[in-house]
């Protein structure tokens, strides 16, 4: 959610006092830093280059901003305020669903005639005991054909691995063309690894907005969409949990912004839900 306030002619008091703003930028408002936010994340949310934010606020160490700190937000004198970039997904924003937290890569298996727990376990990469526990089945019980069993999976993985990841809840933020932001942006250094959160089938989905992008149809029944990658390292087809998909970047309409992965979760392959609940737990 955008929460910085803009008021023409506002004189902001910044930390030690009167920070000088030079060049084509003039001070127009303030932004209060939230817990866990970095200067680069504030730059992304307000559309102001990180260097201009640092200069406007007399900040020499861009990694050091604190919760509750009030930043002066400059804007270009010679150009209108920057608009948030559109996202790759063109689906309309549905009513806010109930919070969804993806816990593991659990999936289902329909029992075939002649199946045993040991055979199913071998086929699905688990153990007979784990199958029984997750389905509440006692030892010695028989299996009926067409029974649907839940197959336990491994813990869900954060899609950005190998370094610090910054994010905040931008669900529902407006985008040009009447669109809304239906994902979470995970900010990391360019080249940071993007991996498969669960096993599944992956396809490339590039576009002018998304840049280098992928869609992962997970074994857990969910579909995951990631955009603005700097590179793609896998071919379409089967991919296992934790396998490298590509690297964090700023392709498509994110060009010139702080590198990040735009990430969406679509339960059951349907409409998107706010990924922030899952991201907070696993990232």
N, C-alpha and C positions, 0 to 999 in steps of 0.2 A: 504494500500500500504506500502510495506517495504521501509523505507527511510534512514536506518542507513548505514553508510559507513564503510567498512572494508579494512584496508591496513596493510600488514604485517610489523611489526617493527615500526608502528606509535607511537610516543610519544604524548599522549594526555595531555593537560593542563586542570585540573578539578577544578573548583571553586577556592579553596584556593591554589591549586598547585599540588604537587607530591603525589598522593594517592598511598599507598603501596598495591600491590596485592599479597596475599600469597597463599599457597596451590598449587593445580594443574592448577590454572587459570593464564593466562597471558593477558596483555592488547593488543588488536588488532584493535581497532577502536573507533569511537565516534557515539553518537546518540543525536540529538537535540530534546528536549521535545516539543511536540505540545500542543496547548490549550486543557485543559480537561483531559490530560493523567496523570496517576498515575505511580508510580514505578512498581507496579505489572503488569500494562498493557504493559509497556516497556519490562519487563521481558518476558511476553508472546510473544511479537512480535519478540524479538531477540533470544529467546531460552535460555537465561541465568537465572539461579535461582535468585530470588529477593534478597536473602542474599548475593550472590556474587556481584550483582550490587551495593548494599548498601556498602559492604566492599570496593569495588574497588573505590568508589567515596566518602568515608568518611562520609556517610549519616547515622545519628543516628535515625532520625525520618522518617520512610519509607513513611509516608503520606504527606511529604512536598517536592515536587519537583515543579519547576515553569516553565512556558512557556518560551522557549528560552534557558533553561539550557542545557549545553553540558555535557553529561554523557560519561564516559569511558566505553567501552564495552569489557569485558574480554572474553577469550575463553579457553577451556581446552587444555592444552599442550599435554596430553596423548591420546586425542580422536579428531576426526574430528568435525568440527562445527556442531551443532545440526540443523537438518532439520525441517522445519515447519511440523506440524502433518497433515495427510490427513483428509478430512472431510467425513461425512457420505454419502453425496449424490454422486453418480457416474455419474450423467448426465453431458455431456460436456457443457462447458460454451458457451451460445449463444452470438451473437453480443449484445453489451450493448444496452438495450432498453431505451426508454424514461423514465424519472423519474416517479415513481408511488408512490403516497402517499395515504395510506388507511385512510379514514376519519371516517367512521362509519361502522356499521354492516348492511348497507342497503341491501335489497334483492328484488327479484321480485315476483309477484304473478299473475297468469293467471286467469282472471275472468271466473267464471262458470255461467251457465244459472241460473237465479234466485238470484244471489248474490246481496247484498246491501253493501253500504259503511260501515254501522254499523256492518254487519255480518263479513265482511273481516277484519275490525279493531279488532273485538273481537277475531277472529281466529289467527291473526298475532301479537297480543299484542301491538297495537297502538290505535290511535283514528281516527274517521272518518274525523275530521278536518285536522289532520296531513297528512292523506292519500291524501286529496284533495290538500293541499298546496304543497306537494312535487311533485305532478303530474300536477299542474297547472290547476286543475279542479274547475269550479265554482259551488257553491251550487245550487241544483236543477237540475244539469245535470244527465242524465241517464247513466247506465253502459251497455256496450255491451259485450256479451260472447266472450271469447278468447282475450280480451284486456289485455295487460301486464302492470301491475301497479308497480311502484317502491314503496317498503315498507320501511319507515324510520326506522333506527336502532339506537342503543345507540352508544355513542362515543367509538372508538376503544381503547383497553387497552394495555399498555405496558405489555409484557408477564412476566417480572420480577418485582415483587412487594414486598415492605416491607423493603427497604434499598437502599443504594447508588448503582447506576448502572454505570459502565464505559464501553465505547465502542469507536471504531474508524472505519473508512472505510477500510475494508480489502478485498473488492470485487475484485475478479480476481487474488488475490495472488496465486502464484504457489504452488502446492502440489505434493507429490511423485506420480509416476505412470502417469504423464502427466495430472493430474487433476488440477482444479482451485477452489479457495474458492468462493462459490456462496451463501454466507450468511453473517450475521453480528454476531460477538461474543459479548455477553453481560456479562461482568464480575461483579460478586457480591460475597458476602460471602457465603461459603458453607452452604446449608440449607435454603437460601433465597427462598421465594415462587415463583413458576412458575404457571401462571394462563392462562386461556383461553382468548385470546384477543377478541373473538366474540363467540357467541353460535354456535354449530354445532355438528358434529359427530367425535369422536376421536378414533384412533386406536393406539396400541402400535407397535413400529417398532424398536426393539432392533437389535444390530449387533456388530461385533467386532470393527468396526470403530466408530459407533454412540454411543455404550454403551446403557444406558437406553434412549430411544427416543420415540417420539410420532409424529403422523401426524393428524392434525385437519382439517377436511373438513368443512369450515365455512359456515354459513347461507348466508354470503355475496358473496358466489361464489368463494372465494379464498381458497387455501390450505396452511396451515402453518406447518412447520416442525421444531422440536426442538430436540437437541441431547445433550448427556453427562450429563444427569440428575443424581443426587445422589439417588433419589427415585422417584417412581411413585405412586400417591395417588388416582388415579381414574381408574375405569374399562372401557374397550372399550364400546362405545355406545354414547348416547346423553349426551352432556355437555353444560351448560349455560355459558354465558359471565361472567368472573370474578371467575369462579369455580376453585378450586385448582387442578392442574394437577400433580405437584410433586415439587421437590426442586432442586436448582442449585447444580451442582457437577462437577466431572471431570472423568466420566467413559469412557470406550472404549479406543480409542487411545489418549484421552486427559489425561489419568492417569499420575499424577505427575506434571501437569500444574496448573496454577491458575484456580480455579473453575469458570466456565462460562456456559452460554447457547448458543450453536450454533443455530442460528435462520434463517430460510428461509421463503420467501413469494413466492407463485406460483399463480399469478392471473388466475382465471378461472380454476385452477387445472393444468395449463400447465407448461411451463418452468419457472425457477426462475428469479426474478428481484432483483436488489439491494435493500435490506430492509432498508438501512441507512436513506433514506428520511422519511420513516414512523417512524423509531426508533427515529430520531432526534426530530420529532414533538411530540411524545407521551411519550418518556422515559427521 
